[in-house]
Amino acid sequence: MSDSSKYTHYSWGYQSYYNRNSTFQLSNDVLIYYGGQLLDSSQFRYYSKFDAFFVTSMSFTNEIVQRVIINRSSGKDLQEEITFLNEGQQFIELKSSGKVNFHEGTIFIRNNRIVDPVSIMKGDKAFIATDNIDGKLYASIVYITK
């Protein structure tokens, strides 16, 4: 991994959080998504040049990767209020930016924990990192900030 930063306290860190040659252990049941599709972990190495978001947890003294979202193309970062969430049709409506889709691999975080989309509520303020998939914005991460 190279050129990494950690998202804490509602912003990306300026300095690299991990060493340029950091390695991580993948959990036995790691979920890896690319373009909204689940990948087999053996295919992970073919996406080494892509941007990725990942969530880790601590197991004793080891940081273990639980879920990875690989972005197909450059999306944009949004930070605004959620006005509506439709879990069935898998989209979030934002106050200014409008509709942002999500998929099975989207990482939803509330109170520093991975949660299901049903825990997201109207009026929540969120940081949303998106990916552009076939001309539509898809959320890679939805991090509830307040």
C-alpha positions in Angstrom: 0.0 0.0 0.0 1.2 3.5 -0.8 0.0 7.0 -0.3 -2.4 6.2 2.5 -4.2 8.4 5.0 -6.5 7.7 7.9 -10.0 9.2 8.3 -10.4 10.4 11.8 -12.2 13.2 13.5 -14.2 13.9 10.3 -11.2 14.6 8.1 -8.4 12.8 6.2 -5.0 12.9 7.8 -2.3 14.9 6.0 0.6 12.6 6.7 0.7 9.0 5.6 -0.8 6.9 8.5 0.9 3.7 7.4 4.4 3.1 6.1 4.8 3.2 2.3 5.2 -0.6 2.3 2.6 -1.5 4.9 1.0 -4.9 4.7 -2.1 -6.1 6.4 -3.6 -9.5 7.2 -7.0 -10.1 5.6 -9.7 -11.7 7.8 -10.8 -15.1 6.8 -14.2 -13.7 5.7 -12.9 -10.5 4.2 -15.3 -8.8 1.7 -13.8 -7.1 -1.3 -15.9 -5.1 -3.7 -15.1 -3.5 -7.0 -17.7 -1.6 -8.9 -20.4 -2.9 -6.6 -19.5 -6.5 -7.3 -18.0 -8.9 -4.7 -14.6 -10.2 -5.6 -12.8 -13.3 -4.5 -9.8 -12.4 -2.3 -7.5 -14.2 -4.7 -8.3 -11.5 -7.3 -7.3 -8.7 -5.0 -3.7 -8.5 -6.3 -5.0 -7.5 -9.8 -6.3 -4.2 -8.4 -3.0 -2.9 -6.9 -3.0 0.4 -8.9 -6.6 1.4 -7.9 -7.7 3.6 -5.0 -9.3 1.6 -2.2 -11.0 2.2 1.1 -10.7 -0.4 3.8 -11.9 -1.0 7.3 -9.8 -2.7 9.9 -10.3 -4.1 13.4 -7.8 -4.9 16.1 -7.3 -8.6 17.0 -4.9 -8.7 19.9 -1.9 -6.7 18.5 -2.7 -7.2 14.7 -4.7 -4.8 12.6 -6.9 -7.0 10.3 -8.7 -5.9 7.2 -12.5 -6.7 7.4 -13.8 -5.0 4.2 -12.3 -3.4 1.1 -14.0 -1.2 -1.5 -11.9 -0.7 -4.7 -13.0 2.4 -6.7 -13.3 2.0 -10.4 -12.8 5.7 -11.2 -12.5 8.9 -9.3 -15.6 9.9 -7.6 -16.0 12.9 -5.3 -16.2 13.4 -1.6 -19.4 14.9 -0.2 -20.2 16.2 3.2 -23.8 17.1 3.8 -27.1 16.2 5.4 -29.1 13.1 4.5 -32.7 13.9 3.7 -33.9 10.4 2.8 -32.6 6.8 2.6 -34.3 4.1 0.6 -32.8 0.7 1.6 -34.9 -1.3 -0.9 -33.8 0.7 -4.0 -30.4 1.4 -2.4 -30.0 5.1 -2.6 -29.5 8.1 -0.3 -31.0 11.5 -1.0 -28.7 14.4 0.0 -29.8 17.9 0.8 -27.7 19.6 -2.0 -26.2 16.9 -4.1 -29.3 14.8 -4.7 -29.3 11.1 -5.2 -26.3 8.8 -4.4 -26.7 5.1 -4.9 -25.1 2.4 -2.7 -24.5 -1.3 -3.0 -24.0 -4.3 -0.9 -20.3 -3.4 -0.3 -20.9 0.2 0.8 -19.3 0.7 4.2 -21.7 2.5 6.6 -20.1 3.8 9.8 -21.8 5.3 12.8 -20.0 5.9 16.2 -16.9 4.3 14.7 -18.7 1.0 14.0 -19.8 -0.6 10.8 -23.6 -0.5 10.7 -26.4 -1.5 8.4 -28.0 1.2 6.2 -31.2 1.0 8.3 -29.4 2.8 11.1 -28.9 5.9 8.9 -31.6 8.5 9.6 -33.0 11.6 8.0 -31.1 14.6 9.3 -27.8 12.8 9.8 -24.8 14.7 8.6 -22.4 12.4 6.7 -19.1 12.3 4.9 -19.6 10.2 1.7 -16.8 9.1 -0.5 -18.2 8.1 -3.9 -17.2 6.1 -7.0 -18.4 6.8 -10.5 -19.9 3.6 -11.9 -21.3 3.8 -15.4 -22.1 7.5 -15.0 -23.8 7.2 -11.6 -22.4 8.1 -8.2 -22.2 5.2 -5.8 -21.2 5.6 -2.1 -18.1 3.7 -1.1 -18.2 4.9 2.5 -21.0 6.7 4.4 -19.5 8.0 7.6 -22.1 9.6 9.9 -20.4 12.7 11.4 -23.3 14.1 13.6 
